[in-house]
Amino acid sequence: MEDKRIYLEISRDENRLVDQRHANMKIGIRENLDDPISSYKVTRIPIEQINTSCNEMIDMLNVSNTSGNRDEVIEKLKSMGKAFCDILLPAHIKDALNQTQSNYLILRLDDHVVHFPWELICIKHEFLCQQFSMGRIIITRQDIIPNDKRNLAFPLKMGIFANPKGDLRDASVEGYQLYNHMLKQNSQSQIVLPELRSTITPTKLIESMRNYDLIHFAGHAKYNQDDPDHSGWQLSEGMIRAHDIFKMIGGSPLPAMVFSNACQSARTDEWEKKNYRKEGSFGLANAFMLAGTRHYIGTFWDIIDEASSKYALQFYKNLSEGQSIGNAVRNARLDMMEDDQQETCWAGYLLYGDPTITYFPESQKTQNQSVTNKPEKIDGKIEHEIHTLTESKKVKHVRSDKNSKNIEKDNHHNPLKQKQGFKISFLIFFAVLIIVTFLFYIHDRYNQDNWTSKVLTLAVVYDNTSEIIDKHKAKMITGALQMDLLNYPRITLLERMAMDSIIEEINLSISQYADSSRKMQGEIMPADLMVYLDVDKTNGTQVNSDVIIRLFYTQQSKLIQIIIEKIRPESLVSQRKKLSQKIIRKLKELFPLRGIITQIKDNKICLNIGSDVGVSLDQQYKVTNRNILLKVEGVEKERSFVVSEKKNVVLIKGWKVELVDEP
C-alpha cells in the first residue's frame, strides 16, 4: 500500500468558457502514468462561486485562529469541503477515490485550478489530506528554464532561519529545537549539518541560499494579492521577495526542499488574470519551483505561532525517521488533528512536489544520546537565545525536582527564612501585579483595531497675531466653516481660537474662589486634524480676498490638502458651503467609514460602529473583497445592525465592511 499511487489530473479549458461565471473543467483519474491512454470527463464548474467560497474558507480559518469553537470550525470546514467535492468531482471520481488502495494522491493541476483547496475536499467524513499523502505537480504556461538538478549526498546541509524579525518567541524555540533534533541524527554517522540563524538580510540570504540542501524558515511572510511577485519573507532588515527568487532561475541549483512555516506562504490565486506575465512569479511557491526547488511546503492562510511550531517539529521527526515527505506531512497533520488542544493550523499546510520522495534513510531514528560533533555555524544571537531558553528550562526543572522539597524542609525549621520568604513572595506578587496592569494599559492604548472608524477631532484656526492677514474675514470664515463642519457626524469640533479664555476659566474653577462642588477636571482633547486659514488683506479698492486653507493630519505632521479660493463678502454664506464640502470630501476619501462584523445571531448581524461615527439608517456597506452588500436597519451610539440584501449568504464574524460611496 505504501508504494501505490493514484493521479488526479485536472485542467480548465480556457478556450471553452461557458460564460463569465462558468467554465468547462477536464478531470481524469488513473493509477499508472505509463499507460499509453487515459480518459477524462468534462464538467461545468461555477468559477465565480468557487473563487468566492475559497476566499470565505480562508477568511473563516484566519478568524478561527484567534476566536471560535474548534469543533464548530471543523464542522464548518467539512461542510465547505463537501460542497467543493460535489461541485468539482464527478461521481466516478468520488467512487475511485473511495475504492482505491493507494496511499499517495498526486494532483496534476494546471495553472487555472492551482488556487482551489483540493486538500480540503471532503468525501464522506474525511478530507483528502486525511485519506492520502498528497503532493501537487503543476502544469503552467510560464516559460520554464531547465535548472541543474541538485545532487543530494550525506551529510545534508540544512539552513534554519528562525524568527529573523525577533517578535515570535515560539519561532525561536522552534528553530532551537529543530537544530537540536537534527544534531541528534548524527549520533551514528554524519547525516545532516544544521546551521541556525536568527539574523539575516535579504542580500546575505540570496548569497548563501544555494549552499543548503534543505531550508526551514520560521517567521513572518507577506502575501501580496495585487502583485504576488512581491510576496516574501520578512527578514531582519527588509524582505526577500518572490521576485528575488525568480531571478535565481537558471543558475546553480537551489535547495531541494523548502519549508516556509509562515502565514500564507503558499497562498496563491489563479496563475493568470491580471497577474499573468512573461517575467515574474505568482508567489513564493511558484518562484522556488521555477528556480529548481523540488519540494515546497507552505500554508494557505494565517497560522498560530505555537501550533505551527509543533506541526513543523513533528514533520521533521517523521521525515528524519525515513518517512517520505508526503507521509511526513500527512502524519504530522493527523497527529495534530487528534490533539483536541490544538487549533486548526494543520488544515493550512500543503506540499508542492512528488510526495513519495524520502530525504533520510529509513533506519535513521532519533537518538536520545548526547551529541558532541557540533557544526561550526551558529550565529551569536541564536546562541544567546539557546542559552537563555536552556537556563530557563533548567530552573523550571529544578523547582519541580527534589531540591524544592529540601527548600521547603529548611524553611519549615527556620522561622527567619520563612519570614524573609514571605516578604520576598509578597514583593514579587506586588511587582507582577503592577507589570500586568501596565501591560493591559499598553494593550488598550496602543493595540487598537486599525480598521474600525473612530471619531475624528478637528480644529479650525488662523494666526490671530499676524499683521499680513485680514483677521476680520478670517474670523468670519472660521465661524462659517465651523457651522457646516458641526453637522458632519464623523467629526468632533474642537475650539482653539478661544483657548486663552478656556484655560483661564479652568484655572478659575480650581482656584480657592470657586465652588468646591463644581471644580473642573481640565482634560483638553488633542486635534487629529487641523484646518489652518490664511486670508490676504485687500489693497485699496480690491474687494475680493484670496483664502488659503491647509488641512493637516497632526498625528503624522502631514499636509493632506490645500484649497485656494477668492472670497467675496456678499457671497460668504454660499462660498462657505463650497469650502466645507471640499474639506468633507477629502475627509471621506482619507477616512472612509469602516467596521467589523462582531456578532451574528438569529439572522441579526451586528457591526462595531454606530451613530457616533456617522452610521445612519439605510446606509449600505460592502464586505471587503466580496460582492456582498449589507443595509443598515438599526443604529445605536456605538453599534449598528445590518441585513444582507441577498438571501442565504454566508457571513462570518470578523469580516471587514466599508461604506459604499456616499453622495
C-alpha positions as CSV (number, residue, x, y, z in Angstrom):
1,M,0.0,0.0,0.0
2,E,2.9,2.4,0.8
3,D,4.1,2.3,-2.8
4,K,0.8,2.7,-4.6
5,R,-0.1,6.0,-6.2
6,I,-3.2,7.5,-7.8
7,Y,-3.1,10.5,-10.0
8,L,-5.9,13.1,-10.2
9,E,-5.4,15.2,-13.4
10,I,-7.4,18.4,-13.6
11,S,-7.3,21.3,-16.1
12,R,-9.7,24.1,-17.1
13,D,-10.4,24.5,-20.8
14,E,-9.6,28.2,-21.2
15,N,-10.9,28.2,-24.8
16,R,-14.3,27.0,-23.7
17,L,-15.6,29.4,-21.2
18,V,-19.4,28.9,-20.9
19,D,-19.9,32.4,-19.7
20,Q,-18.2,34.9,-17.3
21,R,-19.3,32.8,-14.3
22,H,-18.8,29.2,-15.6
23,A,-16.1,27.2,-17.3
24,N,-15.5,23.7,-18.5
25,M,-13.1,21.6,-16.5
26,K,-11.4,18.4,-17.6
27,I,-10.8,15.8,-14.9
28,G,-9.4,12.3,-15.0
29,I,-8.0,9.7,-12.6
30,R,-5.5,6.9,-13.1
31,E,-3.1,4.7,-11.2
32,N,-0.3,4.3,-13.8
33,L,1.3,7.2,-15.7
34,D,2.9,4.7,-18.1
35,D,-0.4,3.8,-19.6
36,P,-0.5,4.9,-23.2
37,I,-4.0,6.2,-23.0
38,S,-6.3,7.5,-20.3
39,S,-9.8,9.1,-20.1
40,Y,-11.2,12.3,-18.7
41,K,-14.6,13.8,-18.3
42,V,-15.6,17.4,-19.0
43,T,-17.7,19.0,-16.2
44,R,-19.1,22.5,-16.0
45,I,-18.0,24.4,-12.9
46,P,-19.2,27.8,-11.4
47,I,-15.9,29.7,-11.4
48,E,-17.2,32.8,-9.6
49,Q,-18.9,30.7,-6.8
50,I,-15.7,28.6,-6.3
51,N,-13.5,31.7,-6.0
52,T,-15.9,33.3,-3.5
53,S,-16.0,30.1,-1.5
54,C,-12.2,29.8,-1.5
55,N,-11.9,33.4,0.0
56,E,-14.7,32.6,2.5
57,M,-12.8,29.5,3.6
58,I,-9.5,31.4,4.0
59,D,-11.3,34.2,6.0
60,M,-13.1,31.7,8.2
61,L,-9.9,29.9,9.1
62,N,-8.0,33.2,9.7
63,V,-10.7,34.3,12.1
64,S,-10.8,30.8,13.8
65,N,-7.1,31.1,14.7
66,T,-8.0,33.8,17.3
67,S,-11.6,33.0,18.2
68,G,-14.2,30.4,17.7
69,N,-15.0,26.9,18.9
70,R,-12.7,24.3,17.3
71,D,-15.4,21.7,16.8
72,E,-17.7,24.2,15.1
73,V,-14.9,25.3,12.8
74,I,-14.1,21.7,11.8
75,E,-17.8,21.1,11.1
76,K,-18.0,24.2,9.0
77,L,-14.8,23.3,7.2
78,K,-16.2,19.8,6.4
79,S,-19.4,21.4,5.1
80,M,-17.4,23.6,2.8
81,G,-15.2,20.6,1.8
82,K,-18.3,18.6,0.9
83,A,-19.6,21.4,-1.2
84,F,-16.3,21.6,-3.1
85,C,-16.5,17.9,-3.6
86,D,-19.9,18.0,-5.2
87,I,-19.0,20.9,-7.4
88,L,-15.6,19.7,-8.6
89,L,-15.7,15.9,-8.5
90,P,-17.9,13.8,-10.7
91,A,-19.5,10.6,-9.2
92,H,-17.0,8.2,-10.8
93,I,-14.0,10.2,-9.4
94,K,-15.5,10.1,-5.9
95,D,-16.0,6.4,-6.2
96,A,-12.5,5.8,-7.4
97,L,-11.1,7.8,-4.5
98,N,-13.2,5.8,-2.1
99,Q,-12.3,2.4,-3.5
100,T,-8.5,2.9,-4.2
101,Q,-5.9,1.1,-2.1
102,S,-3.4,3.8,-2.9
103,N,-1.7,5.7,-0.1
104,Y,-0.4,8.6,-2.3
105,L,-2.6,11.0,-4.1
106,I,-0.7,13.1,-6.6
107,L,-2.5,16.1,-8.0
108,R,-1.6,17.1,-11.6
109,L,-3.1,20.6,-11.8
110,D,-2.9,23.2,-14.5
111,D,-2.4,26.9,-13.5
112,H,-6.2,27.7,-13.8
113,V,-7.1,25.5,-10.9
114,V,-4.0,25.7,-8.7
115,H,-5.7,28.0,-6.2
116,F,-8.5,25.6,-5.3
117,P,-8.2,23.9,-1.9
118,W,-8.1,20.4,-3.2
119,E,-6.6,19.0,0.0
120,L,-9.7,20.1,2.0
121,I,-12.2,18.4,-0.3
122,C,-14.3,16.2,2.0
123,I,-15.5,12.8,0.8
124,K,-18.0,11.3,3.2
125,H,-16.4,12.2,6.6
126,E,-12.7,12.7,5.8
127,F,-10.7,15.4,4.0
128,L,-8.5,14.2,1.1
129,C,-5.4,15.3,3.1
130,Q,-6.5,12.8,5.9
131,Q,-7.0,9.9,3.5
132,F,-3.9,10.4,1.4
133,S,-0.3,11.6,1.4
134,M,-0.7,14.3,-1.1
135,G,1.5,16.4,-3.4
136,R,0.9,18.9,-6.2
137,I,2.5,18.8,-9.6
138,I,1.7,21.9,-11.6
139,I,1.4,22.4,-15.4
140,T,1.9,26.0,-16.3
141,R,2.1,28.3,-19.3
142,Q,5.1,30.0,-17.9
143,D,8.4,29.5,-19.7
144,I,10.4,27.0,-17.8
145,I,14.2,27.3,-18.0
146,P,15.9,23.9,-17.1
147,N,17.8,24.1,-13.8
148,D,20.6,21.8,-12.8
149,K,19.3,19.1,-10.5
150,R,20.7,19.3,-7.0
151,N,22.8,16.2,-6.2
152,L,22.0,15.2,-2.6
153,A,24.6,13.3,-0.6
154,F,25.0,12.9,3.1
155,P,25.6,14.9,5.2
156,L,22.8,17.1,4.0
157,K,23.3,20.8,4.6
158,M,20.4,22.5,6.3
159,G,19.7,26.2,6.8
160,I,17.3,27.0,9.7
161,F,16.2,30.7,9.7
162,A,14.2,31.3,12.9
163,N,12.4,34.5,13.9
164,P,14.6,36.9,11.9
165,K,12.3,39.9,12.9
166,G,12.7,39.0,16.6
167,D,9.0,39.1,17.6
168,L,7.9,35.4,17.6
169,R,9.3,33.6,20.6
170,D,7.8,30.3,19.6
171,A,9.6,30.6,16.2
172,S,12.9,31.0,18.1
173,V,12.1,27.9,20.2
174,E,11.1,26.0,17.0
175,G,14.5,26.8,15.4
176,Y,16.4,25.8,18.6
177,Q,14.5,22.5,19.0
178,L,14.8,21.7,15.3
179,Y,18.5,22.4,15.4
180,N,18.9,20.1,18.3
181,H,16.8,17.4,16.7
182,M,18.9,17.5,13.6
183,L,22.1,17.3,15.6
184,K,20.9,14.0,17.2
185,Q,20.6,12.4,13.7
186,N,24.4,12.4,13.7
187,S,24.8,10.1,16.6
188,Q,26.0,7.1,14.5
189,S,27.1,8.8,11.2
190,Q,27.1,12.3,9.6
191,I,23.5,12.6,8.2
192,V,22.8,16.3,8.4
193,L,24.7,19.5,9.2
194,P,22.3,22.1,10.5
195,E,23.1,25.8,10.6
196,L,20.9,28.0,12.8
197,R,20.5,31.7,12.1
198,S,18.1,34.4,13.5
199,T,19.7,37.5,11.9
200,I,19.8,37.5,8.2
201,T,19.4,40.2,5.5
202,P,17.9,39.6,2.0
203,T,21.4,40.1,0.4
204,K,23.0,37.5,2.7
205,L,20.2,35.0,2.3
206,I,20.4,35.3,-1.5
207,E,24.2,34.8,-1.4
208,S,24.0,31.8,0.9
209,M,20.8,30.1,-0.2
210,R,22.5,27.8,-2.8
211,N,24.8,26.4,0.0
212,Y,21.9,24.4,1.5
213,D,20.1,21.2,0.5
214,L,17.2,22.0,2.9
215,I,15.9,25.3,4.2
216,H,13.5,25.8,7.0
217,F,12.1,29.3,7.6
218,A,10.1,30.2,10.7
219,G,8.9,33.8,10.8
220,H,6.6,36.3,9.1
221,A,5.6,36.1,5.4
222,K,3.6,38.6,3.5
223,Y,1.3,37.6,0.6
224,N,0.7,40.5,-1.9
225,Q,-2.6,39.6,-3.6
226,D,-2.3,42.5,-6.1
227,D,1.2,41.6,-7.1
228,P,2.2,38.1,-5.8
229,D,5.7,38.5,-7.3
230,H,6.3,40.9,-4.4
231,S,5.2,38.4,-1.7
232,G,8.0,37.3,0.5
233,W,9.7,36.5,3.8
234,Q,10.3,39.3,6.4
235,L,13.9,39.2,7.5
236,S,16.0,41.2,10.0
237,E,16.2,44.1,7.6
238,G,13.7,44.2,4.8
239,M,12.2,41.3,2.8
240,I,13.3,38.7,0.4
241,R,10.6,38.6,-2.3
242,A,9.4,36.0,-4.7
243,H,10.9,38.2,-7.5
244,D,14.3,37.8,-5.9
245,I,13.9,34.0,-6.0
246,F,12.6,34.2,-9.6
247,K,15.8,36.0,-10.7
248,M,17.8,33.0,-9.5
249,I,16.4,30.8,-12.2
250,G,19.0,29.1,-14.5
251,G,21.9,29.4,-12.0
252,S,23.3,26.9,-9.6
253,P,20.7,24.6,-8.0
254,L,18.6,25.9,-5.2
255,P,17.7,23.8,-2.1
256,A,15.9,20.6,-2.9
257,M,13.3,21.2,-0.1
258,V,12.0,24.5,1.4
259,F,9.6,24.5,4.3
260,S,8.2,28.0,4.7
261,N,6.5,27.9,8.1
262,A,4.9,31.3,7.9
263,C,1.4,32.8,7.3
264,Q,0.1,32.4,3.8
265,S,3.4,31.3,2.5
266,A,1.9,29.0,-0.1
267,R,-1.2,31.1,-0.8
268,T,-1.9,31.8,-4.5
269,D,-4.6,32.9,-6.8
270,E,-5.2,31.6,-10.3
271,W,-1.9,31.9,-12.3
272,E,-3.4,34.1,-14.9
273,K,-5.9,37.0,-14.7
274,K,-4.1,40.4,-14.2
275,N,-1.1,38.6,-12.7
276,Y,-0.1,36.7,-15.8
277,R,3.1,37.9,-17.5
278,K,6.2,36.6,-19.1
279,E,8.5,37.9,-16.4
280,G,7.8,37.3,-12.7
281,S,6.2,34.7,-10.5
282,F,2.9,34.1,-8.8
283,G,4.3,34.0,-5.3
284,L,6.9,32.2,-3.2
285,A,5.9,28.6,-4.1
286,N,5.8,29.4,-7.8
287,A,9.2,31.2,-7.7
288,F,11.0,28.4,-5.7
289,M,9.7,25.7,-8.1
290,L,10.6,27.6,-11.2
291,A,14.1,28.1,-9.7
292,G,14.5,24.4,-9.2
293,T,13.3,23.5,-5.7
294,R,11.8,20.0,-5.8
295,H,9.6,20.3,-2.7
296,Y,7.9,23.4,-1.2
297,I,5.8,23.2,1.9
298,G,3.8,26.3,2.9
299,T,0.5,27.4,4.3
300,F,-2.6,28.7,2.6
301,W,-3.7,31.1,5.4
302,D,-2.7,32.6,8.7
303,I,-1.3,30.2,11.3
304,I,-0.8,30.4,15.1
305,D,2.8,30.6,16.2
306,E,2.9,27.9,18.9
307,A,0.7,25.4,16.9
308,S,2.7,25.8,13.7
309,S,5.9,25.2,15.6
310,K,4.5,21.9,16.9
311,Y,3.5,20.9,13.4
312,A,6.9,21.6,11.9
313,L,8.8,19.7,14.6
314,Q,6.5,16.7,14.2
315,F,7.0,16.8,10.4
316,Y,10.8,16.8,10.8
317,K,10.6,14.0,13.3
318,N,8.7,11.9,10.8
319,L,11.0,12.9,7.9
320,S,14.2,12.2,9.8
321,E,12.9,8.7,10.6
322,G,12.9,7.8,6.9
323,Q,9.2,8.6,6.1
324,S,8.6,10.0,2.6
325,I,7.9,13.8,2.5
326,G,4.3,13.2,1.7
327,N,3.8,10.8,4.6
328,A,5.7,13.1,7.0
329,V,3.3,16.0,6.1
330,R,0.2,13.8,6.4
331,N,1.2,12.1,9.7
332,A,2.1,15.4,11.3
333,R,-1.4,16.6,10.2
334,L,-3.1,13.5,11.7
335,D,-1.2,13.9,15.0
336,M,-2.4,17.5,15.4
337,M,-6.0,16.5,14.4
338,E,-6.1,14.0,17.3
339,D,-5.0,16.6,19.8
340,D,-8.1,18.5,21.0
341,Q,-6.0,21.3,22.4
342,Q,-4.6,22.3,19.1
343,E,-6.0,24.9,16.7
344,T,-6.9,24.2,13.1
345,C,-3.5,25.1,11.6
346,W,-3.0,21.6,10.3
347,A,-5.5,22.4,7.6
348,G,-3.4,25.1,6.2
349,Y,-0.3,23.1,5.1
350,L,0.2,21.9,1.5
351,L,3.0,20.2,-0.4
352,Y,4.2,21.0,-3.9
353,G,6.3,18.2,-5.4
354,D,6.4,14.4,-5.5
355,P,5.1,13.1,-2.1
356,T,6.9,9.7,-2.5
357,I,10.5,11.1,-2.1
358,T,12.5,10.4,1.0
359,Y,15.4,12.5,2.3
360,F,16.7,10.4,5.2
361,P,17.4,6.7,5.4
362,E,14.6,4.6,6.8
363,S,16.7,3.1,9.6
364,Q,17.7,6.5,10.9
365,K,15.8,7.0,14.2
366,T,16.1,9.9,16.6
367,Q,18.6,9.0,19.3
368,N,18.3,10.3,22.8
369,Q,22.1,10.2,23.5
370,S,24.2,13.3,23.6
371,V,26.0,14.6,20.5
372,T,29.4,16.1,20.5
373,N,30.0,16.7,16.8
374,K,28.5,20.2,16.8
375,P,28.5,22.0,13.4
376,E,30.7,25.0,13.2
377,K,28.0,27.6,12.2
378,I,25.5,29.1,14.7
379,D,25.0,32.8,14.9
380,G,25.6,34.8,18.1
381,K,22.0,35.9,18.7
382,I,20.7,32.3,18.5
383,E,23.5,31.1,20.8
384,H,22.4,33.6,23.3
385,E,18.7,32.6,22.9
386,I,19.6,28.9,23.2
387,H,21.5,29.7,26.5
388,T,18.5,31.7,27.8
389,L,16.0,29.0,26.9
390,T,18.1,26.2,28.3
391,E,18.7,28.0,31.5
392,S,15.0,28.8,31.9
393,K,14.2,25.1,31.4
394,K,16.8,24.1,34.0
395,V,15.3,26.5,36.5
396,K,11.9,25.0,35.9
397,H,13.3,21.5,36.2
398,V,15.0,22.2,39.5
399,R,11.9,23.8,41.0
400,S,9.9,20.7,40.2
401,D,12.6,18.2,41.4
402,K,13.8,17.1,44.9
403,N,15.6,20.3,45.7
404,S,12.2,22.1,46.0
405,K,11.3,19.6,48.9
406,N,14.6,20.3,50.6
407,I,14.0,24.1,50.4
408,E,10.5,23.6,51.9
409,K,12.0,21.5,54.7
410,D,14.7,24.1,55.5
411,N,12.2,26.9,55.7
412,H,9.9,24.8,57.9
413,H,12.7,24.6,60.6
414,N,13.9,28.2,60.2
415,P,11.3,30.9,61.1
416,L,13.6,33.7,59.9
417,K,13.8,32.2,56.5
418,Q,10.1,31.7,56.5
419,K,9.5,35.4,57.3
420,Q,12.0,36.5,54.6
421,G,10.4,34.2,52.1
422,F,7.0,35.7,52.8
423,K,8.3,39.2,52.3
424,I,10.0,38.2,49.0
425,S,6.9,36.4,47.8
426,F,4.7,39.5,48.6
427,L,7.1,41.8,46.8
428,I,7.2,39.5,43.7
429,F,3.4,39.3,43.7
430,F,3.1,43.1,44.0
431,A,5.6,43.7,41.2
432,V,3.8,41.2,38.9
433,L,0.5,42.9,39.6
434,I,2.0,46.3,38.6
435,I,3.5,44.8,35.4
436,V,0.3,43.1,34.4
437,T,-1.7,46.3,35.0
438,F,0.8,48.3,32.9
439,L,0.7,45.7,30.1
440,F,-3.1,45.9,30.0
441,Y,-2.9,49.7,29.8
442,I,-0.4,49.5,27.0
443,H,-2.5,46.9,25.1
444,D,-5.7,49.1,25.4
445,R,-3.8,52.2,24.5
446,Y,-1.7,51.1,21.5
447,N,-3.2,47.9,20.2
448,Q,-6.4,49.4,19.0
449,D,-8.2,48.0,15.9
450,N,-6.7,49.9,13.0
451,W,-9.6,49.2,10.6
452,T,-12.6,50.3,12.6
453,S,-13.5,54.0,12.2
454,K,-13.1,56.3,15.2
455,V,-14.5,59.7,15.9
456,L,-12.1,62.3,14.5
457,T,-11.3,65.6,16.3
458,L,-10.7,68.7,14.2
459,A,-9.9,72.3,14.9
460,V,-10.2,75.3,12.6
461,V,-7.6,78.0,13.3
462,Y,-5.9,81.1,11.9
463,D,-2.9,83.2,13.1
464,N,-4.5,86.0,15.1
465,T,-1.1,87.6,15.8
466,S,-0.2,88.0,12.1
467,E,-0.2,91.5,10.6
468,I,-0.4,90.3,7.0
469,I,-3.8,88.6,7.1
470,D,-7.3,90.0,7.3
471,K,-8.3,88.9,10.8
472,H,-11.9,90.1,10.5
473,K,-12.5,88.0,7.4
474,A,-10.5,85.1,8.8
475,K,-12.7,85.1,11.9
476,M,-15.9,85.2,9.8
477,I,-14.7,82.3,7.5
478,T,-13.6,80.3,10.5
479,G,-17.1,80.6,12.1
480,A,-18.8,79.8,8.8
481,L,-16.7,76.6,8.3
482,Q,-17.4,75.5,11.9
483,M,-21.1,75.8,11.4
484,D,-21.0,73.4,8.4
485,L,-18.5,71.0,9.9
486,L,-20.6,70.7,13.1
487,N,-23.1,68.8,11.0
488,Y,-20.6,66.2,9.8
489,P,-21.1,63.3,12.2
490,R,-17.6,61.8,11.9
491,I,-16.1,65.0,13.4
492,T,-15.9,66.3,16.9
493,L,-15.1,70.0,16.5
494,L,-12.6,71.5,19.0
495,E,-12.3,75.1,19.9
496,R,-8.8,76.5,19.6
497,M,-9.2,80.2,18.9
498,A,-10.6,80.9,22.4
499,M,-8.1,78.7,24.2
500,D,-6.8,81.5,26.4
501,S,-10.3,82.1,27.7
502,I,-10.9,78.4,28.2
503,I,-7.7,77.9,30.1
504,E,-8.4,81.0,32.2
505,E,-11.8,79.5,33.1
506,I,-10.3,76.1,34.1
507,N,-7.7,77.9,36.3
508,L,-10.5,79.9,37.9
509,S,-12.6,76.8,38.5
510,I,-9.8,75.1,40.5
511,S,-8.9,78.2,42.5
512,Q,-9.9,79.0,46.1
513,Y,-12.6,81.3,44.8
514,A,-14.6,78.5,43.0
515,D,-17.4,76.4,44.4
516,S,-15.6,73.2,45.6
517,S,-18.5,71.0,44.4
518,R,-18.1,72.3,40.8
519,K,-14.4,72.1,40.3
520,M,-13.3,71.1,36.8
521,Q,-11.0,68.4,35.6
522,G,-9.2,70.1,32.8
523,E,-9.0,67.4,30.0
524,I,-8.3,69.0,26.7
525,M,-8.7,66.7,23.7
526,P,-5.9,66.7,21.1
527,A,-6.9,67.5,17.5
528,D,-6.4,64.7,15.0
529,L,-6.9,67.2,12.1
530,M,-6.3,70.9,11.8
531,V,-7.7,73.4,9.2
532,Y,-5.4,76.4,9.0
533,L,-6.6,79.6,7.3
534,D,-4.7,82.4,5.6
535,V,-6.8,85.4,4.3
536,D,-4.9,88.1,2.4
537,K,-5.7,91.7,3.2
538,T,-7.4,93.7,0.5
539,N,-5.4,96.6,-1.0
540,G,-7.2,99.9,-1.8
541,T,-10.3,99.2,-3.7
542,Q,-9.8,95.5,-4.0
543,V,-12.9,93.7,-2.7
544,N,-12.0,90.0,-3.1
545,S,-9.6,88.3,-0.8
546,D,-7.5,85.2,-1.5
547,V,-8.2,82.4,1.1
548,I,-5.7,79.6,1.5
549,I,-7.0,76.6,3.5
550,R,-4.5,73.9,4.5
551,L,-5.7,70.6,6.0
552,F,-3.2,68.9,8.3
553,Y,-3.2,65.4,9.7
554,T,-1.5,66.2,13.0
555,Q,-0.6,62.7,14.1
556,Q,1.7,62.4,11.1
557,S,2.5,66.2,10.7
558,K,1.3,65.6,7.2
559,L,-0.2,68.2,4.8
560,I,-3.1,66.4,3.1
561,Q,-4.9,69.2,1.2
562,I,-4.6,72.8,0.1
563,I,-7.6,74.9,-1.1
564,I,-7.3,78.3,-2.6
565,E,-10.4,80.4,-3.3
566,K,-11.3,84.1,-3.8
567,I,-13.9,85.2,-1.3
568,R,-16.4,87.9,-2.0
569,P,-18.0,89.4,1.2
570,E,-21.5,89.4,-0.3
571,S,-21.4,85.6,-1.1
572,L,-19.7,84.4,2.0
573,V,-22.7,82.1,3.0
574,S,-22.8,80.2,-0.3
575,Q,-19.0,80.0,-0.5
576,R,-18.6,78.6,3.0
577,K,-20.6,75.6,1.9
578,K,-18.3,75.1,-1.1
579,L,-15.2,75.3,1.1
580,S,-16.6,73.0,3.8
581,Q,-17.8,70.4,1.2
582,K,-14.3,70.3,-0.2
583,I,-12.9,69.6,3.2
584,I,-15.5,66.9,4.0
585,R,-15.0,65.2,0.6
586,K,-11.3,64.9,1.4
587,L,-12.0,63.5,4.9
588,K,-14.3,60.9,3.4
589,E,-11.6,59.9,0.9
590,L,-8.9,59.6,3.6
591,F,-11.0,58.2,6.4
592,P,-13.8,56.0,4.9
593,L,-16.4,54.7,7.3
594,R,-15.4,51.2,8.2
595,G,-16.3,48.5,10.7
596,I,-16.2,44.8,11.6
597,I,-18.9,42.2,12.0
598,T,-18.8,41.4,15.7
599,Q,-21.9,39.2,16.1
600,I,-24.2,37.0,14.1
601,K,-27.2,35.7,15.9
602,D,-30.7,34.7,14.7
603,N,-30.1,36.5,11.3
604,K,-29.1,39.6,13.3
605,I,-25.8,41.0,12.1
606,C,-24.0,43.4,14.4
607,L,-21.3,45.9,13.4
608,N,-19.0,47.6,15.9
609,I,-19.7,51.1,14.6
610,G,-22.7,53.3,15.4
611,S,-24.1,56.8,15.2
612,D,-21.1,58.4,17.0
613,V,-19.0,57.9,13.8
614,G,-21.8,58.6,11.3
615,V,-23.7,55.4,10.8
616,S,-27.3,56.1,9.8
617,L,-30.4,54.1,8.6
618,D,-30.4,52.7,5.1
619,Q,-26.7,53.1,4.5
620,Q,-25.1,50.3,2.5
621,Y,-21.9,48.6,3.5
622,K,-19.8,46.3,1.3
623,V,-17.9,43.3,2.7
624,T,-14.3,43.7,1.7
625,N,-13.1,41.5,-1.2
626,R,-16.7,40.2,-1.7
627,N,-19.7,41.1,-3.6
628,I,-21.9,41.2,-0.5
629,L,-23.9,44.3,0.4
630,L,-25.4,45.0,3.9
631,K,-28.1,47.5,4.6
632,V,-28.4,49.3,8.0
633,E,-31.7,48.6,9.7
634,G,-30.9,49.7,13.3
635,V,-28.4,52.2,14.8
636,E,-27.2,52.7,18.4
637,K,-24.4,55.0,19.6
638,E,-21.6,52.5,19.3
639,R,-23.0,49.7,17.2
640,S,-25.4,49.1,14.3
641,F,-27.5,46.3,12.9
642,V,-27.5,45.3,9.2
643,V,-29.1,42.7,6.9
644,S,-27.8,41.2,3.7
645,E,-29.6,42.2,0.5
646,K,-29.1,38.6,-0.7
647,K,-30.7,35.6,0.9
648,N,-28.7,32.6,2.1
649,V,-25.4,34.5,2.2
650,V,-22.7,33.1,4.5
651,L,-21.3,35.7,6.8
652,I,-18.5,35.2,9.3
653,K,-17.7,37.1,12.5
654,G,-14.6,39.2,12.0
655,W,-15.2,40.2,8.4
656,K,-14.5,43.8,7.5
657,V,-17.0,46.2,5.9
658,E,-16.8,49.6,4.3
659,L,-19.4,52.2,3.5
660,V,-20.5,52.3,-0.1
661,D,-19.6,55.6,-1.7
662,E,-21.6,58.4,-0.1
663,P,-23.2,61.1,-2.2
